[in-house]
Amino acid sequence: MKTLKLLLLSLVVVLIYSCSKDLGNYKYNDVNEVIIEGLKQGNHNSERIYDLAYNETLTLKPTFRPSIEGSDMSKLTFVWKIKGEVVSESSELIYVAKSDYGKLQAELIISNGATGIDKNYNFYLNISNPFMLGYYVLAKDANNSALLYCKTTLKENSGFENAVIPDYPLGTNPVGIEGMRMYGNSESEYYNHLVIAVKNAKYPVFLMDSREFIPNLLYNSNSFIGDKKNFVFEPTEISMERNSNVVYSVSGGKLYVLQQGAIGLPALYNDPLDYQIPLAGMGGNNDDSPYFFTFYDAKNKMIRAVDNGSRYSIPYNFIYSHDEVTDPSQYPNQTYVTSQFANINSGKKFIYLMREGNKLFSYLLGFSAEEKPNSFDRIATGTIPGDGNINVVYFEIAENFWYLGNGKTVYRASHLGLEFQEHIKLPNDAPGHITKYKRGLGKLMIATYDPGYSGTKKGSIYIYDDNTLELEQALPHSVEEVVGLYVGI
């Protein structure tokens, strides 16, 4: 007990001593700091985010003052860094966003030569892709160099801009562009998945996520799974499979399937007729395209229907042709125009448009319950409307209507009659003639070409409401010669 009392007494003495007034002799000097004004403030970098679109310029002009009035500020030096790289050594930042997308870490370092003290200002640049949503145009200039234009829907009153893909030159002789809408975490979070084909390029076919505008699947001759030594990949046509990354392409007259970064062996690779698919000769794809496909063989002047043997065989392995069904004696002296999958009378069919002189003929390829071609019938005849030229022709699967454009008019006809009626007529002052026609997401894009125009942008774009057929935007001479269109709003 005596020992415990002594310990308690010692503890009280220590506490009293520690709580007594500190009478020590200390000297404090204020430190002259640089105070930054004119920039976003906040306790965390997430509160210091500067948003700008790709190719836009960010200009920051902060001001600086000392924390101690009258202090020397003549020996300040500045370093601006983005992603760790020095981009400016001036008191202001003028930065053009043309190298990366996304959130980039940045900082301003101010060194005070008078005090030897550095001051850091940390922030982010959030570089967005303005071309994530919009109207896309693949075009070519007078030298056949490929150009990608986009009229973004993320900015009001925008026109068509050259949509540069960082580090990926497009090449020459563009072929086409297609795409599909993709969704993120909700229906309000969507973007475009694009496929672009250019005949002569480092990567003639590539797929791209429009959010970052960076190719994520690339195809060239080295992608071929067969004998690369004798293979040259120069696509002349593409078709993107719905709801997947699979692309159908024609190169050297043969049909190839592109998937997961590899180009498979050509369809009918042992074909004794040595088929040749002409420009626009590939039939449109559908949900069952992994099992059967169709195209026109210009060398043998016949329609070819091909499949993989059965639905339980290897998909995309088109090794069987049903030439006995599509016998060319049924369409003598007729030349191929186009074909497309058609869902007519709830049955799987392909529809074809042929011509002879000014006359048009349509045929329907039917399938059995075992999904084998078993019928090929002429279903309608008609006459080419307007000036007798076919500048663009398109079959709409949802309606089973043909759309044909020539001059400044788009005509429409049922698949049953081929009796074309005027559907849309461009304004009288629209330059040139119709060359491309694309529907999607409630909009209709029509492209024209004006070869007599003295400027470089000989292409014009007209955008309609597809439901009311009201002209919403007329953009004459806004792009160069159009090769392909895609609506990705």
Secondary structure, 3 states (H helix, E strand, C coil): CHHHHHHHHHHHHHHHHHHCCCCCCCCCCCCCCEEEECCCCCCCHHHCEEEEECCCEEEECCEEEECCCCCCCCCEEEEEEECCEEEECCCCEEEECCCCCEEEEEEEEEEECCCCEEEEEEEEEEEECCCCCEEEEEEECCCCEEEEEEEECCCCCCCCEECCCCCCCCCEEEEEEEEEEEECCCCCCEEEEEEEEEEECCCCEEEEECCCCEEEEEECHHHECCCHHHCCCCEEEEEECCCCCCEEEEECCEEEEEECCEECCCCCCCCCCCCCCCCCCECCCCCCCCCEEEEEECCCCEEEEEECCCCCCCCCCCCEECCCCCCHHHCCCCEEEEEEEEEECCEEEEEEEEEECCEEEEEEEEECCCCCEEEEEEEEEEECCCCCCCCEEEEECCCCEEEEEECCEEEEEECCCCCCEEEEECCCCCCCEEEEEEEECCEEEEEEECCCCCCCCCEEEEEEECCCCCEEEEEEEEECEEEEEEEEC
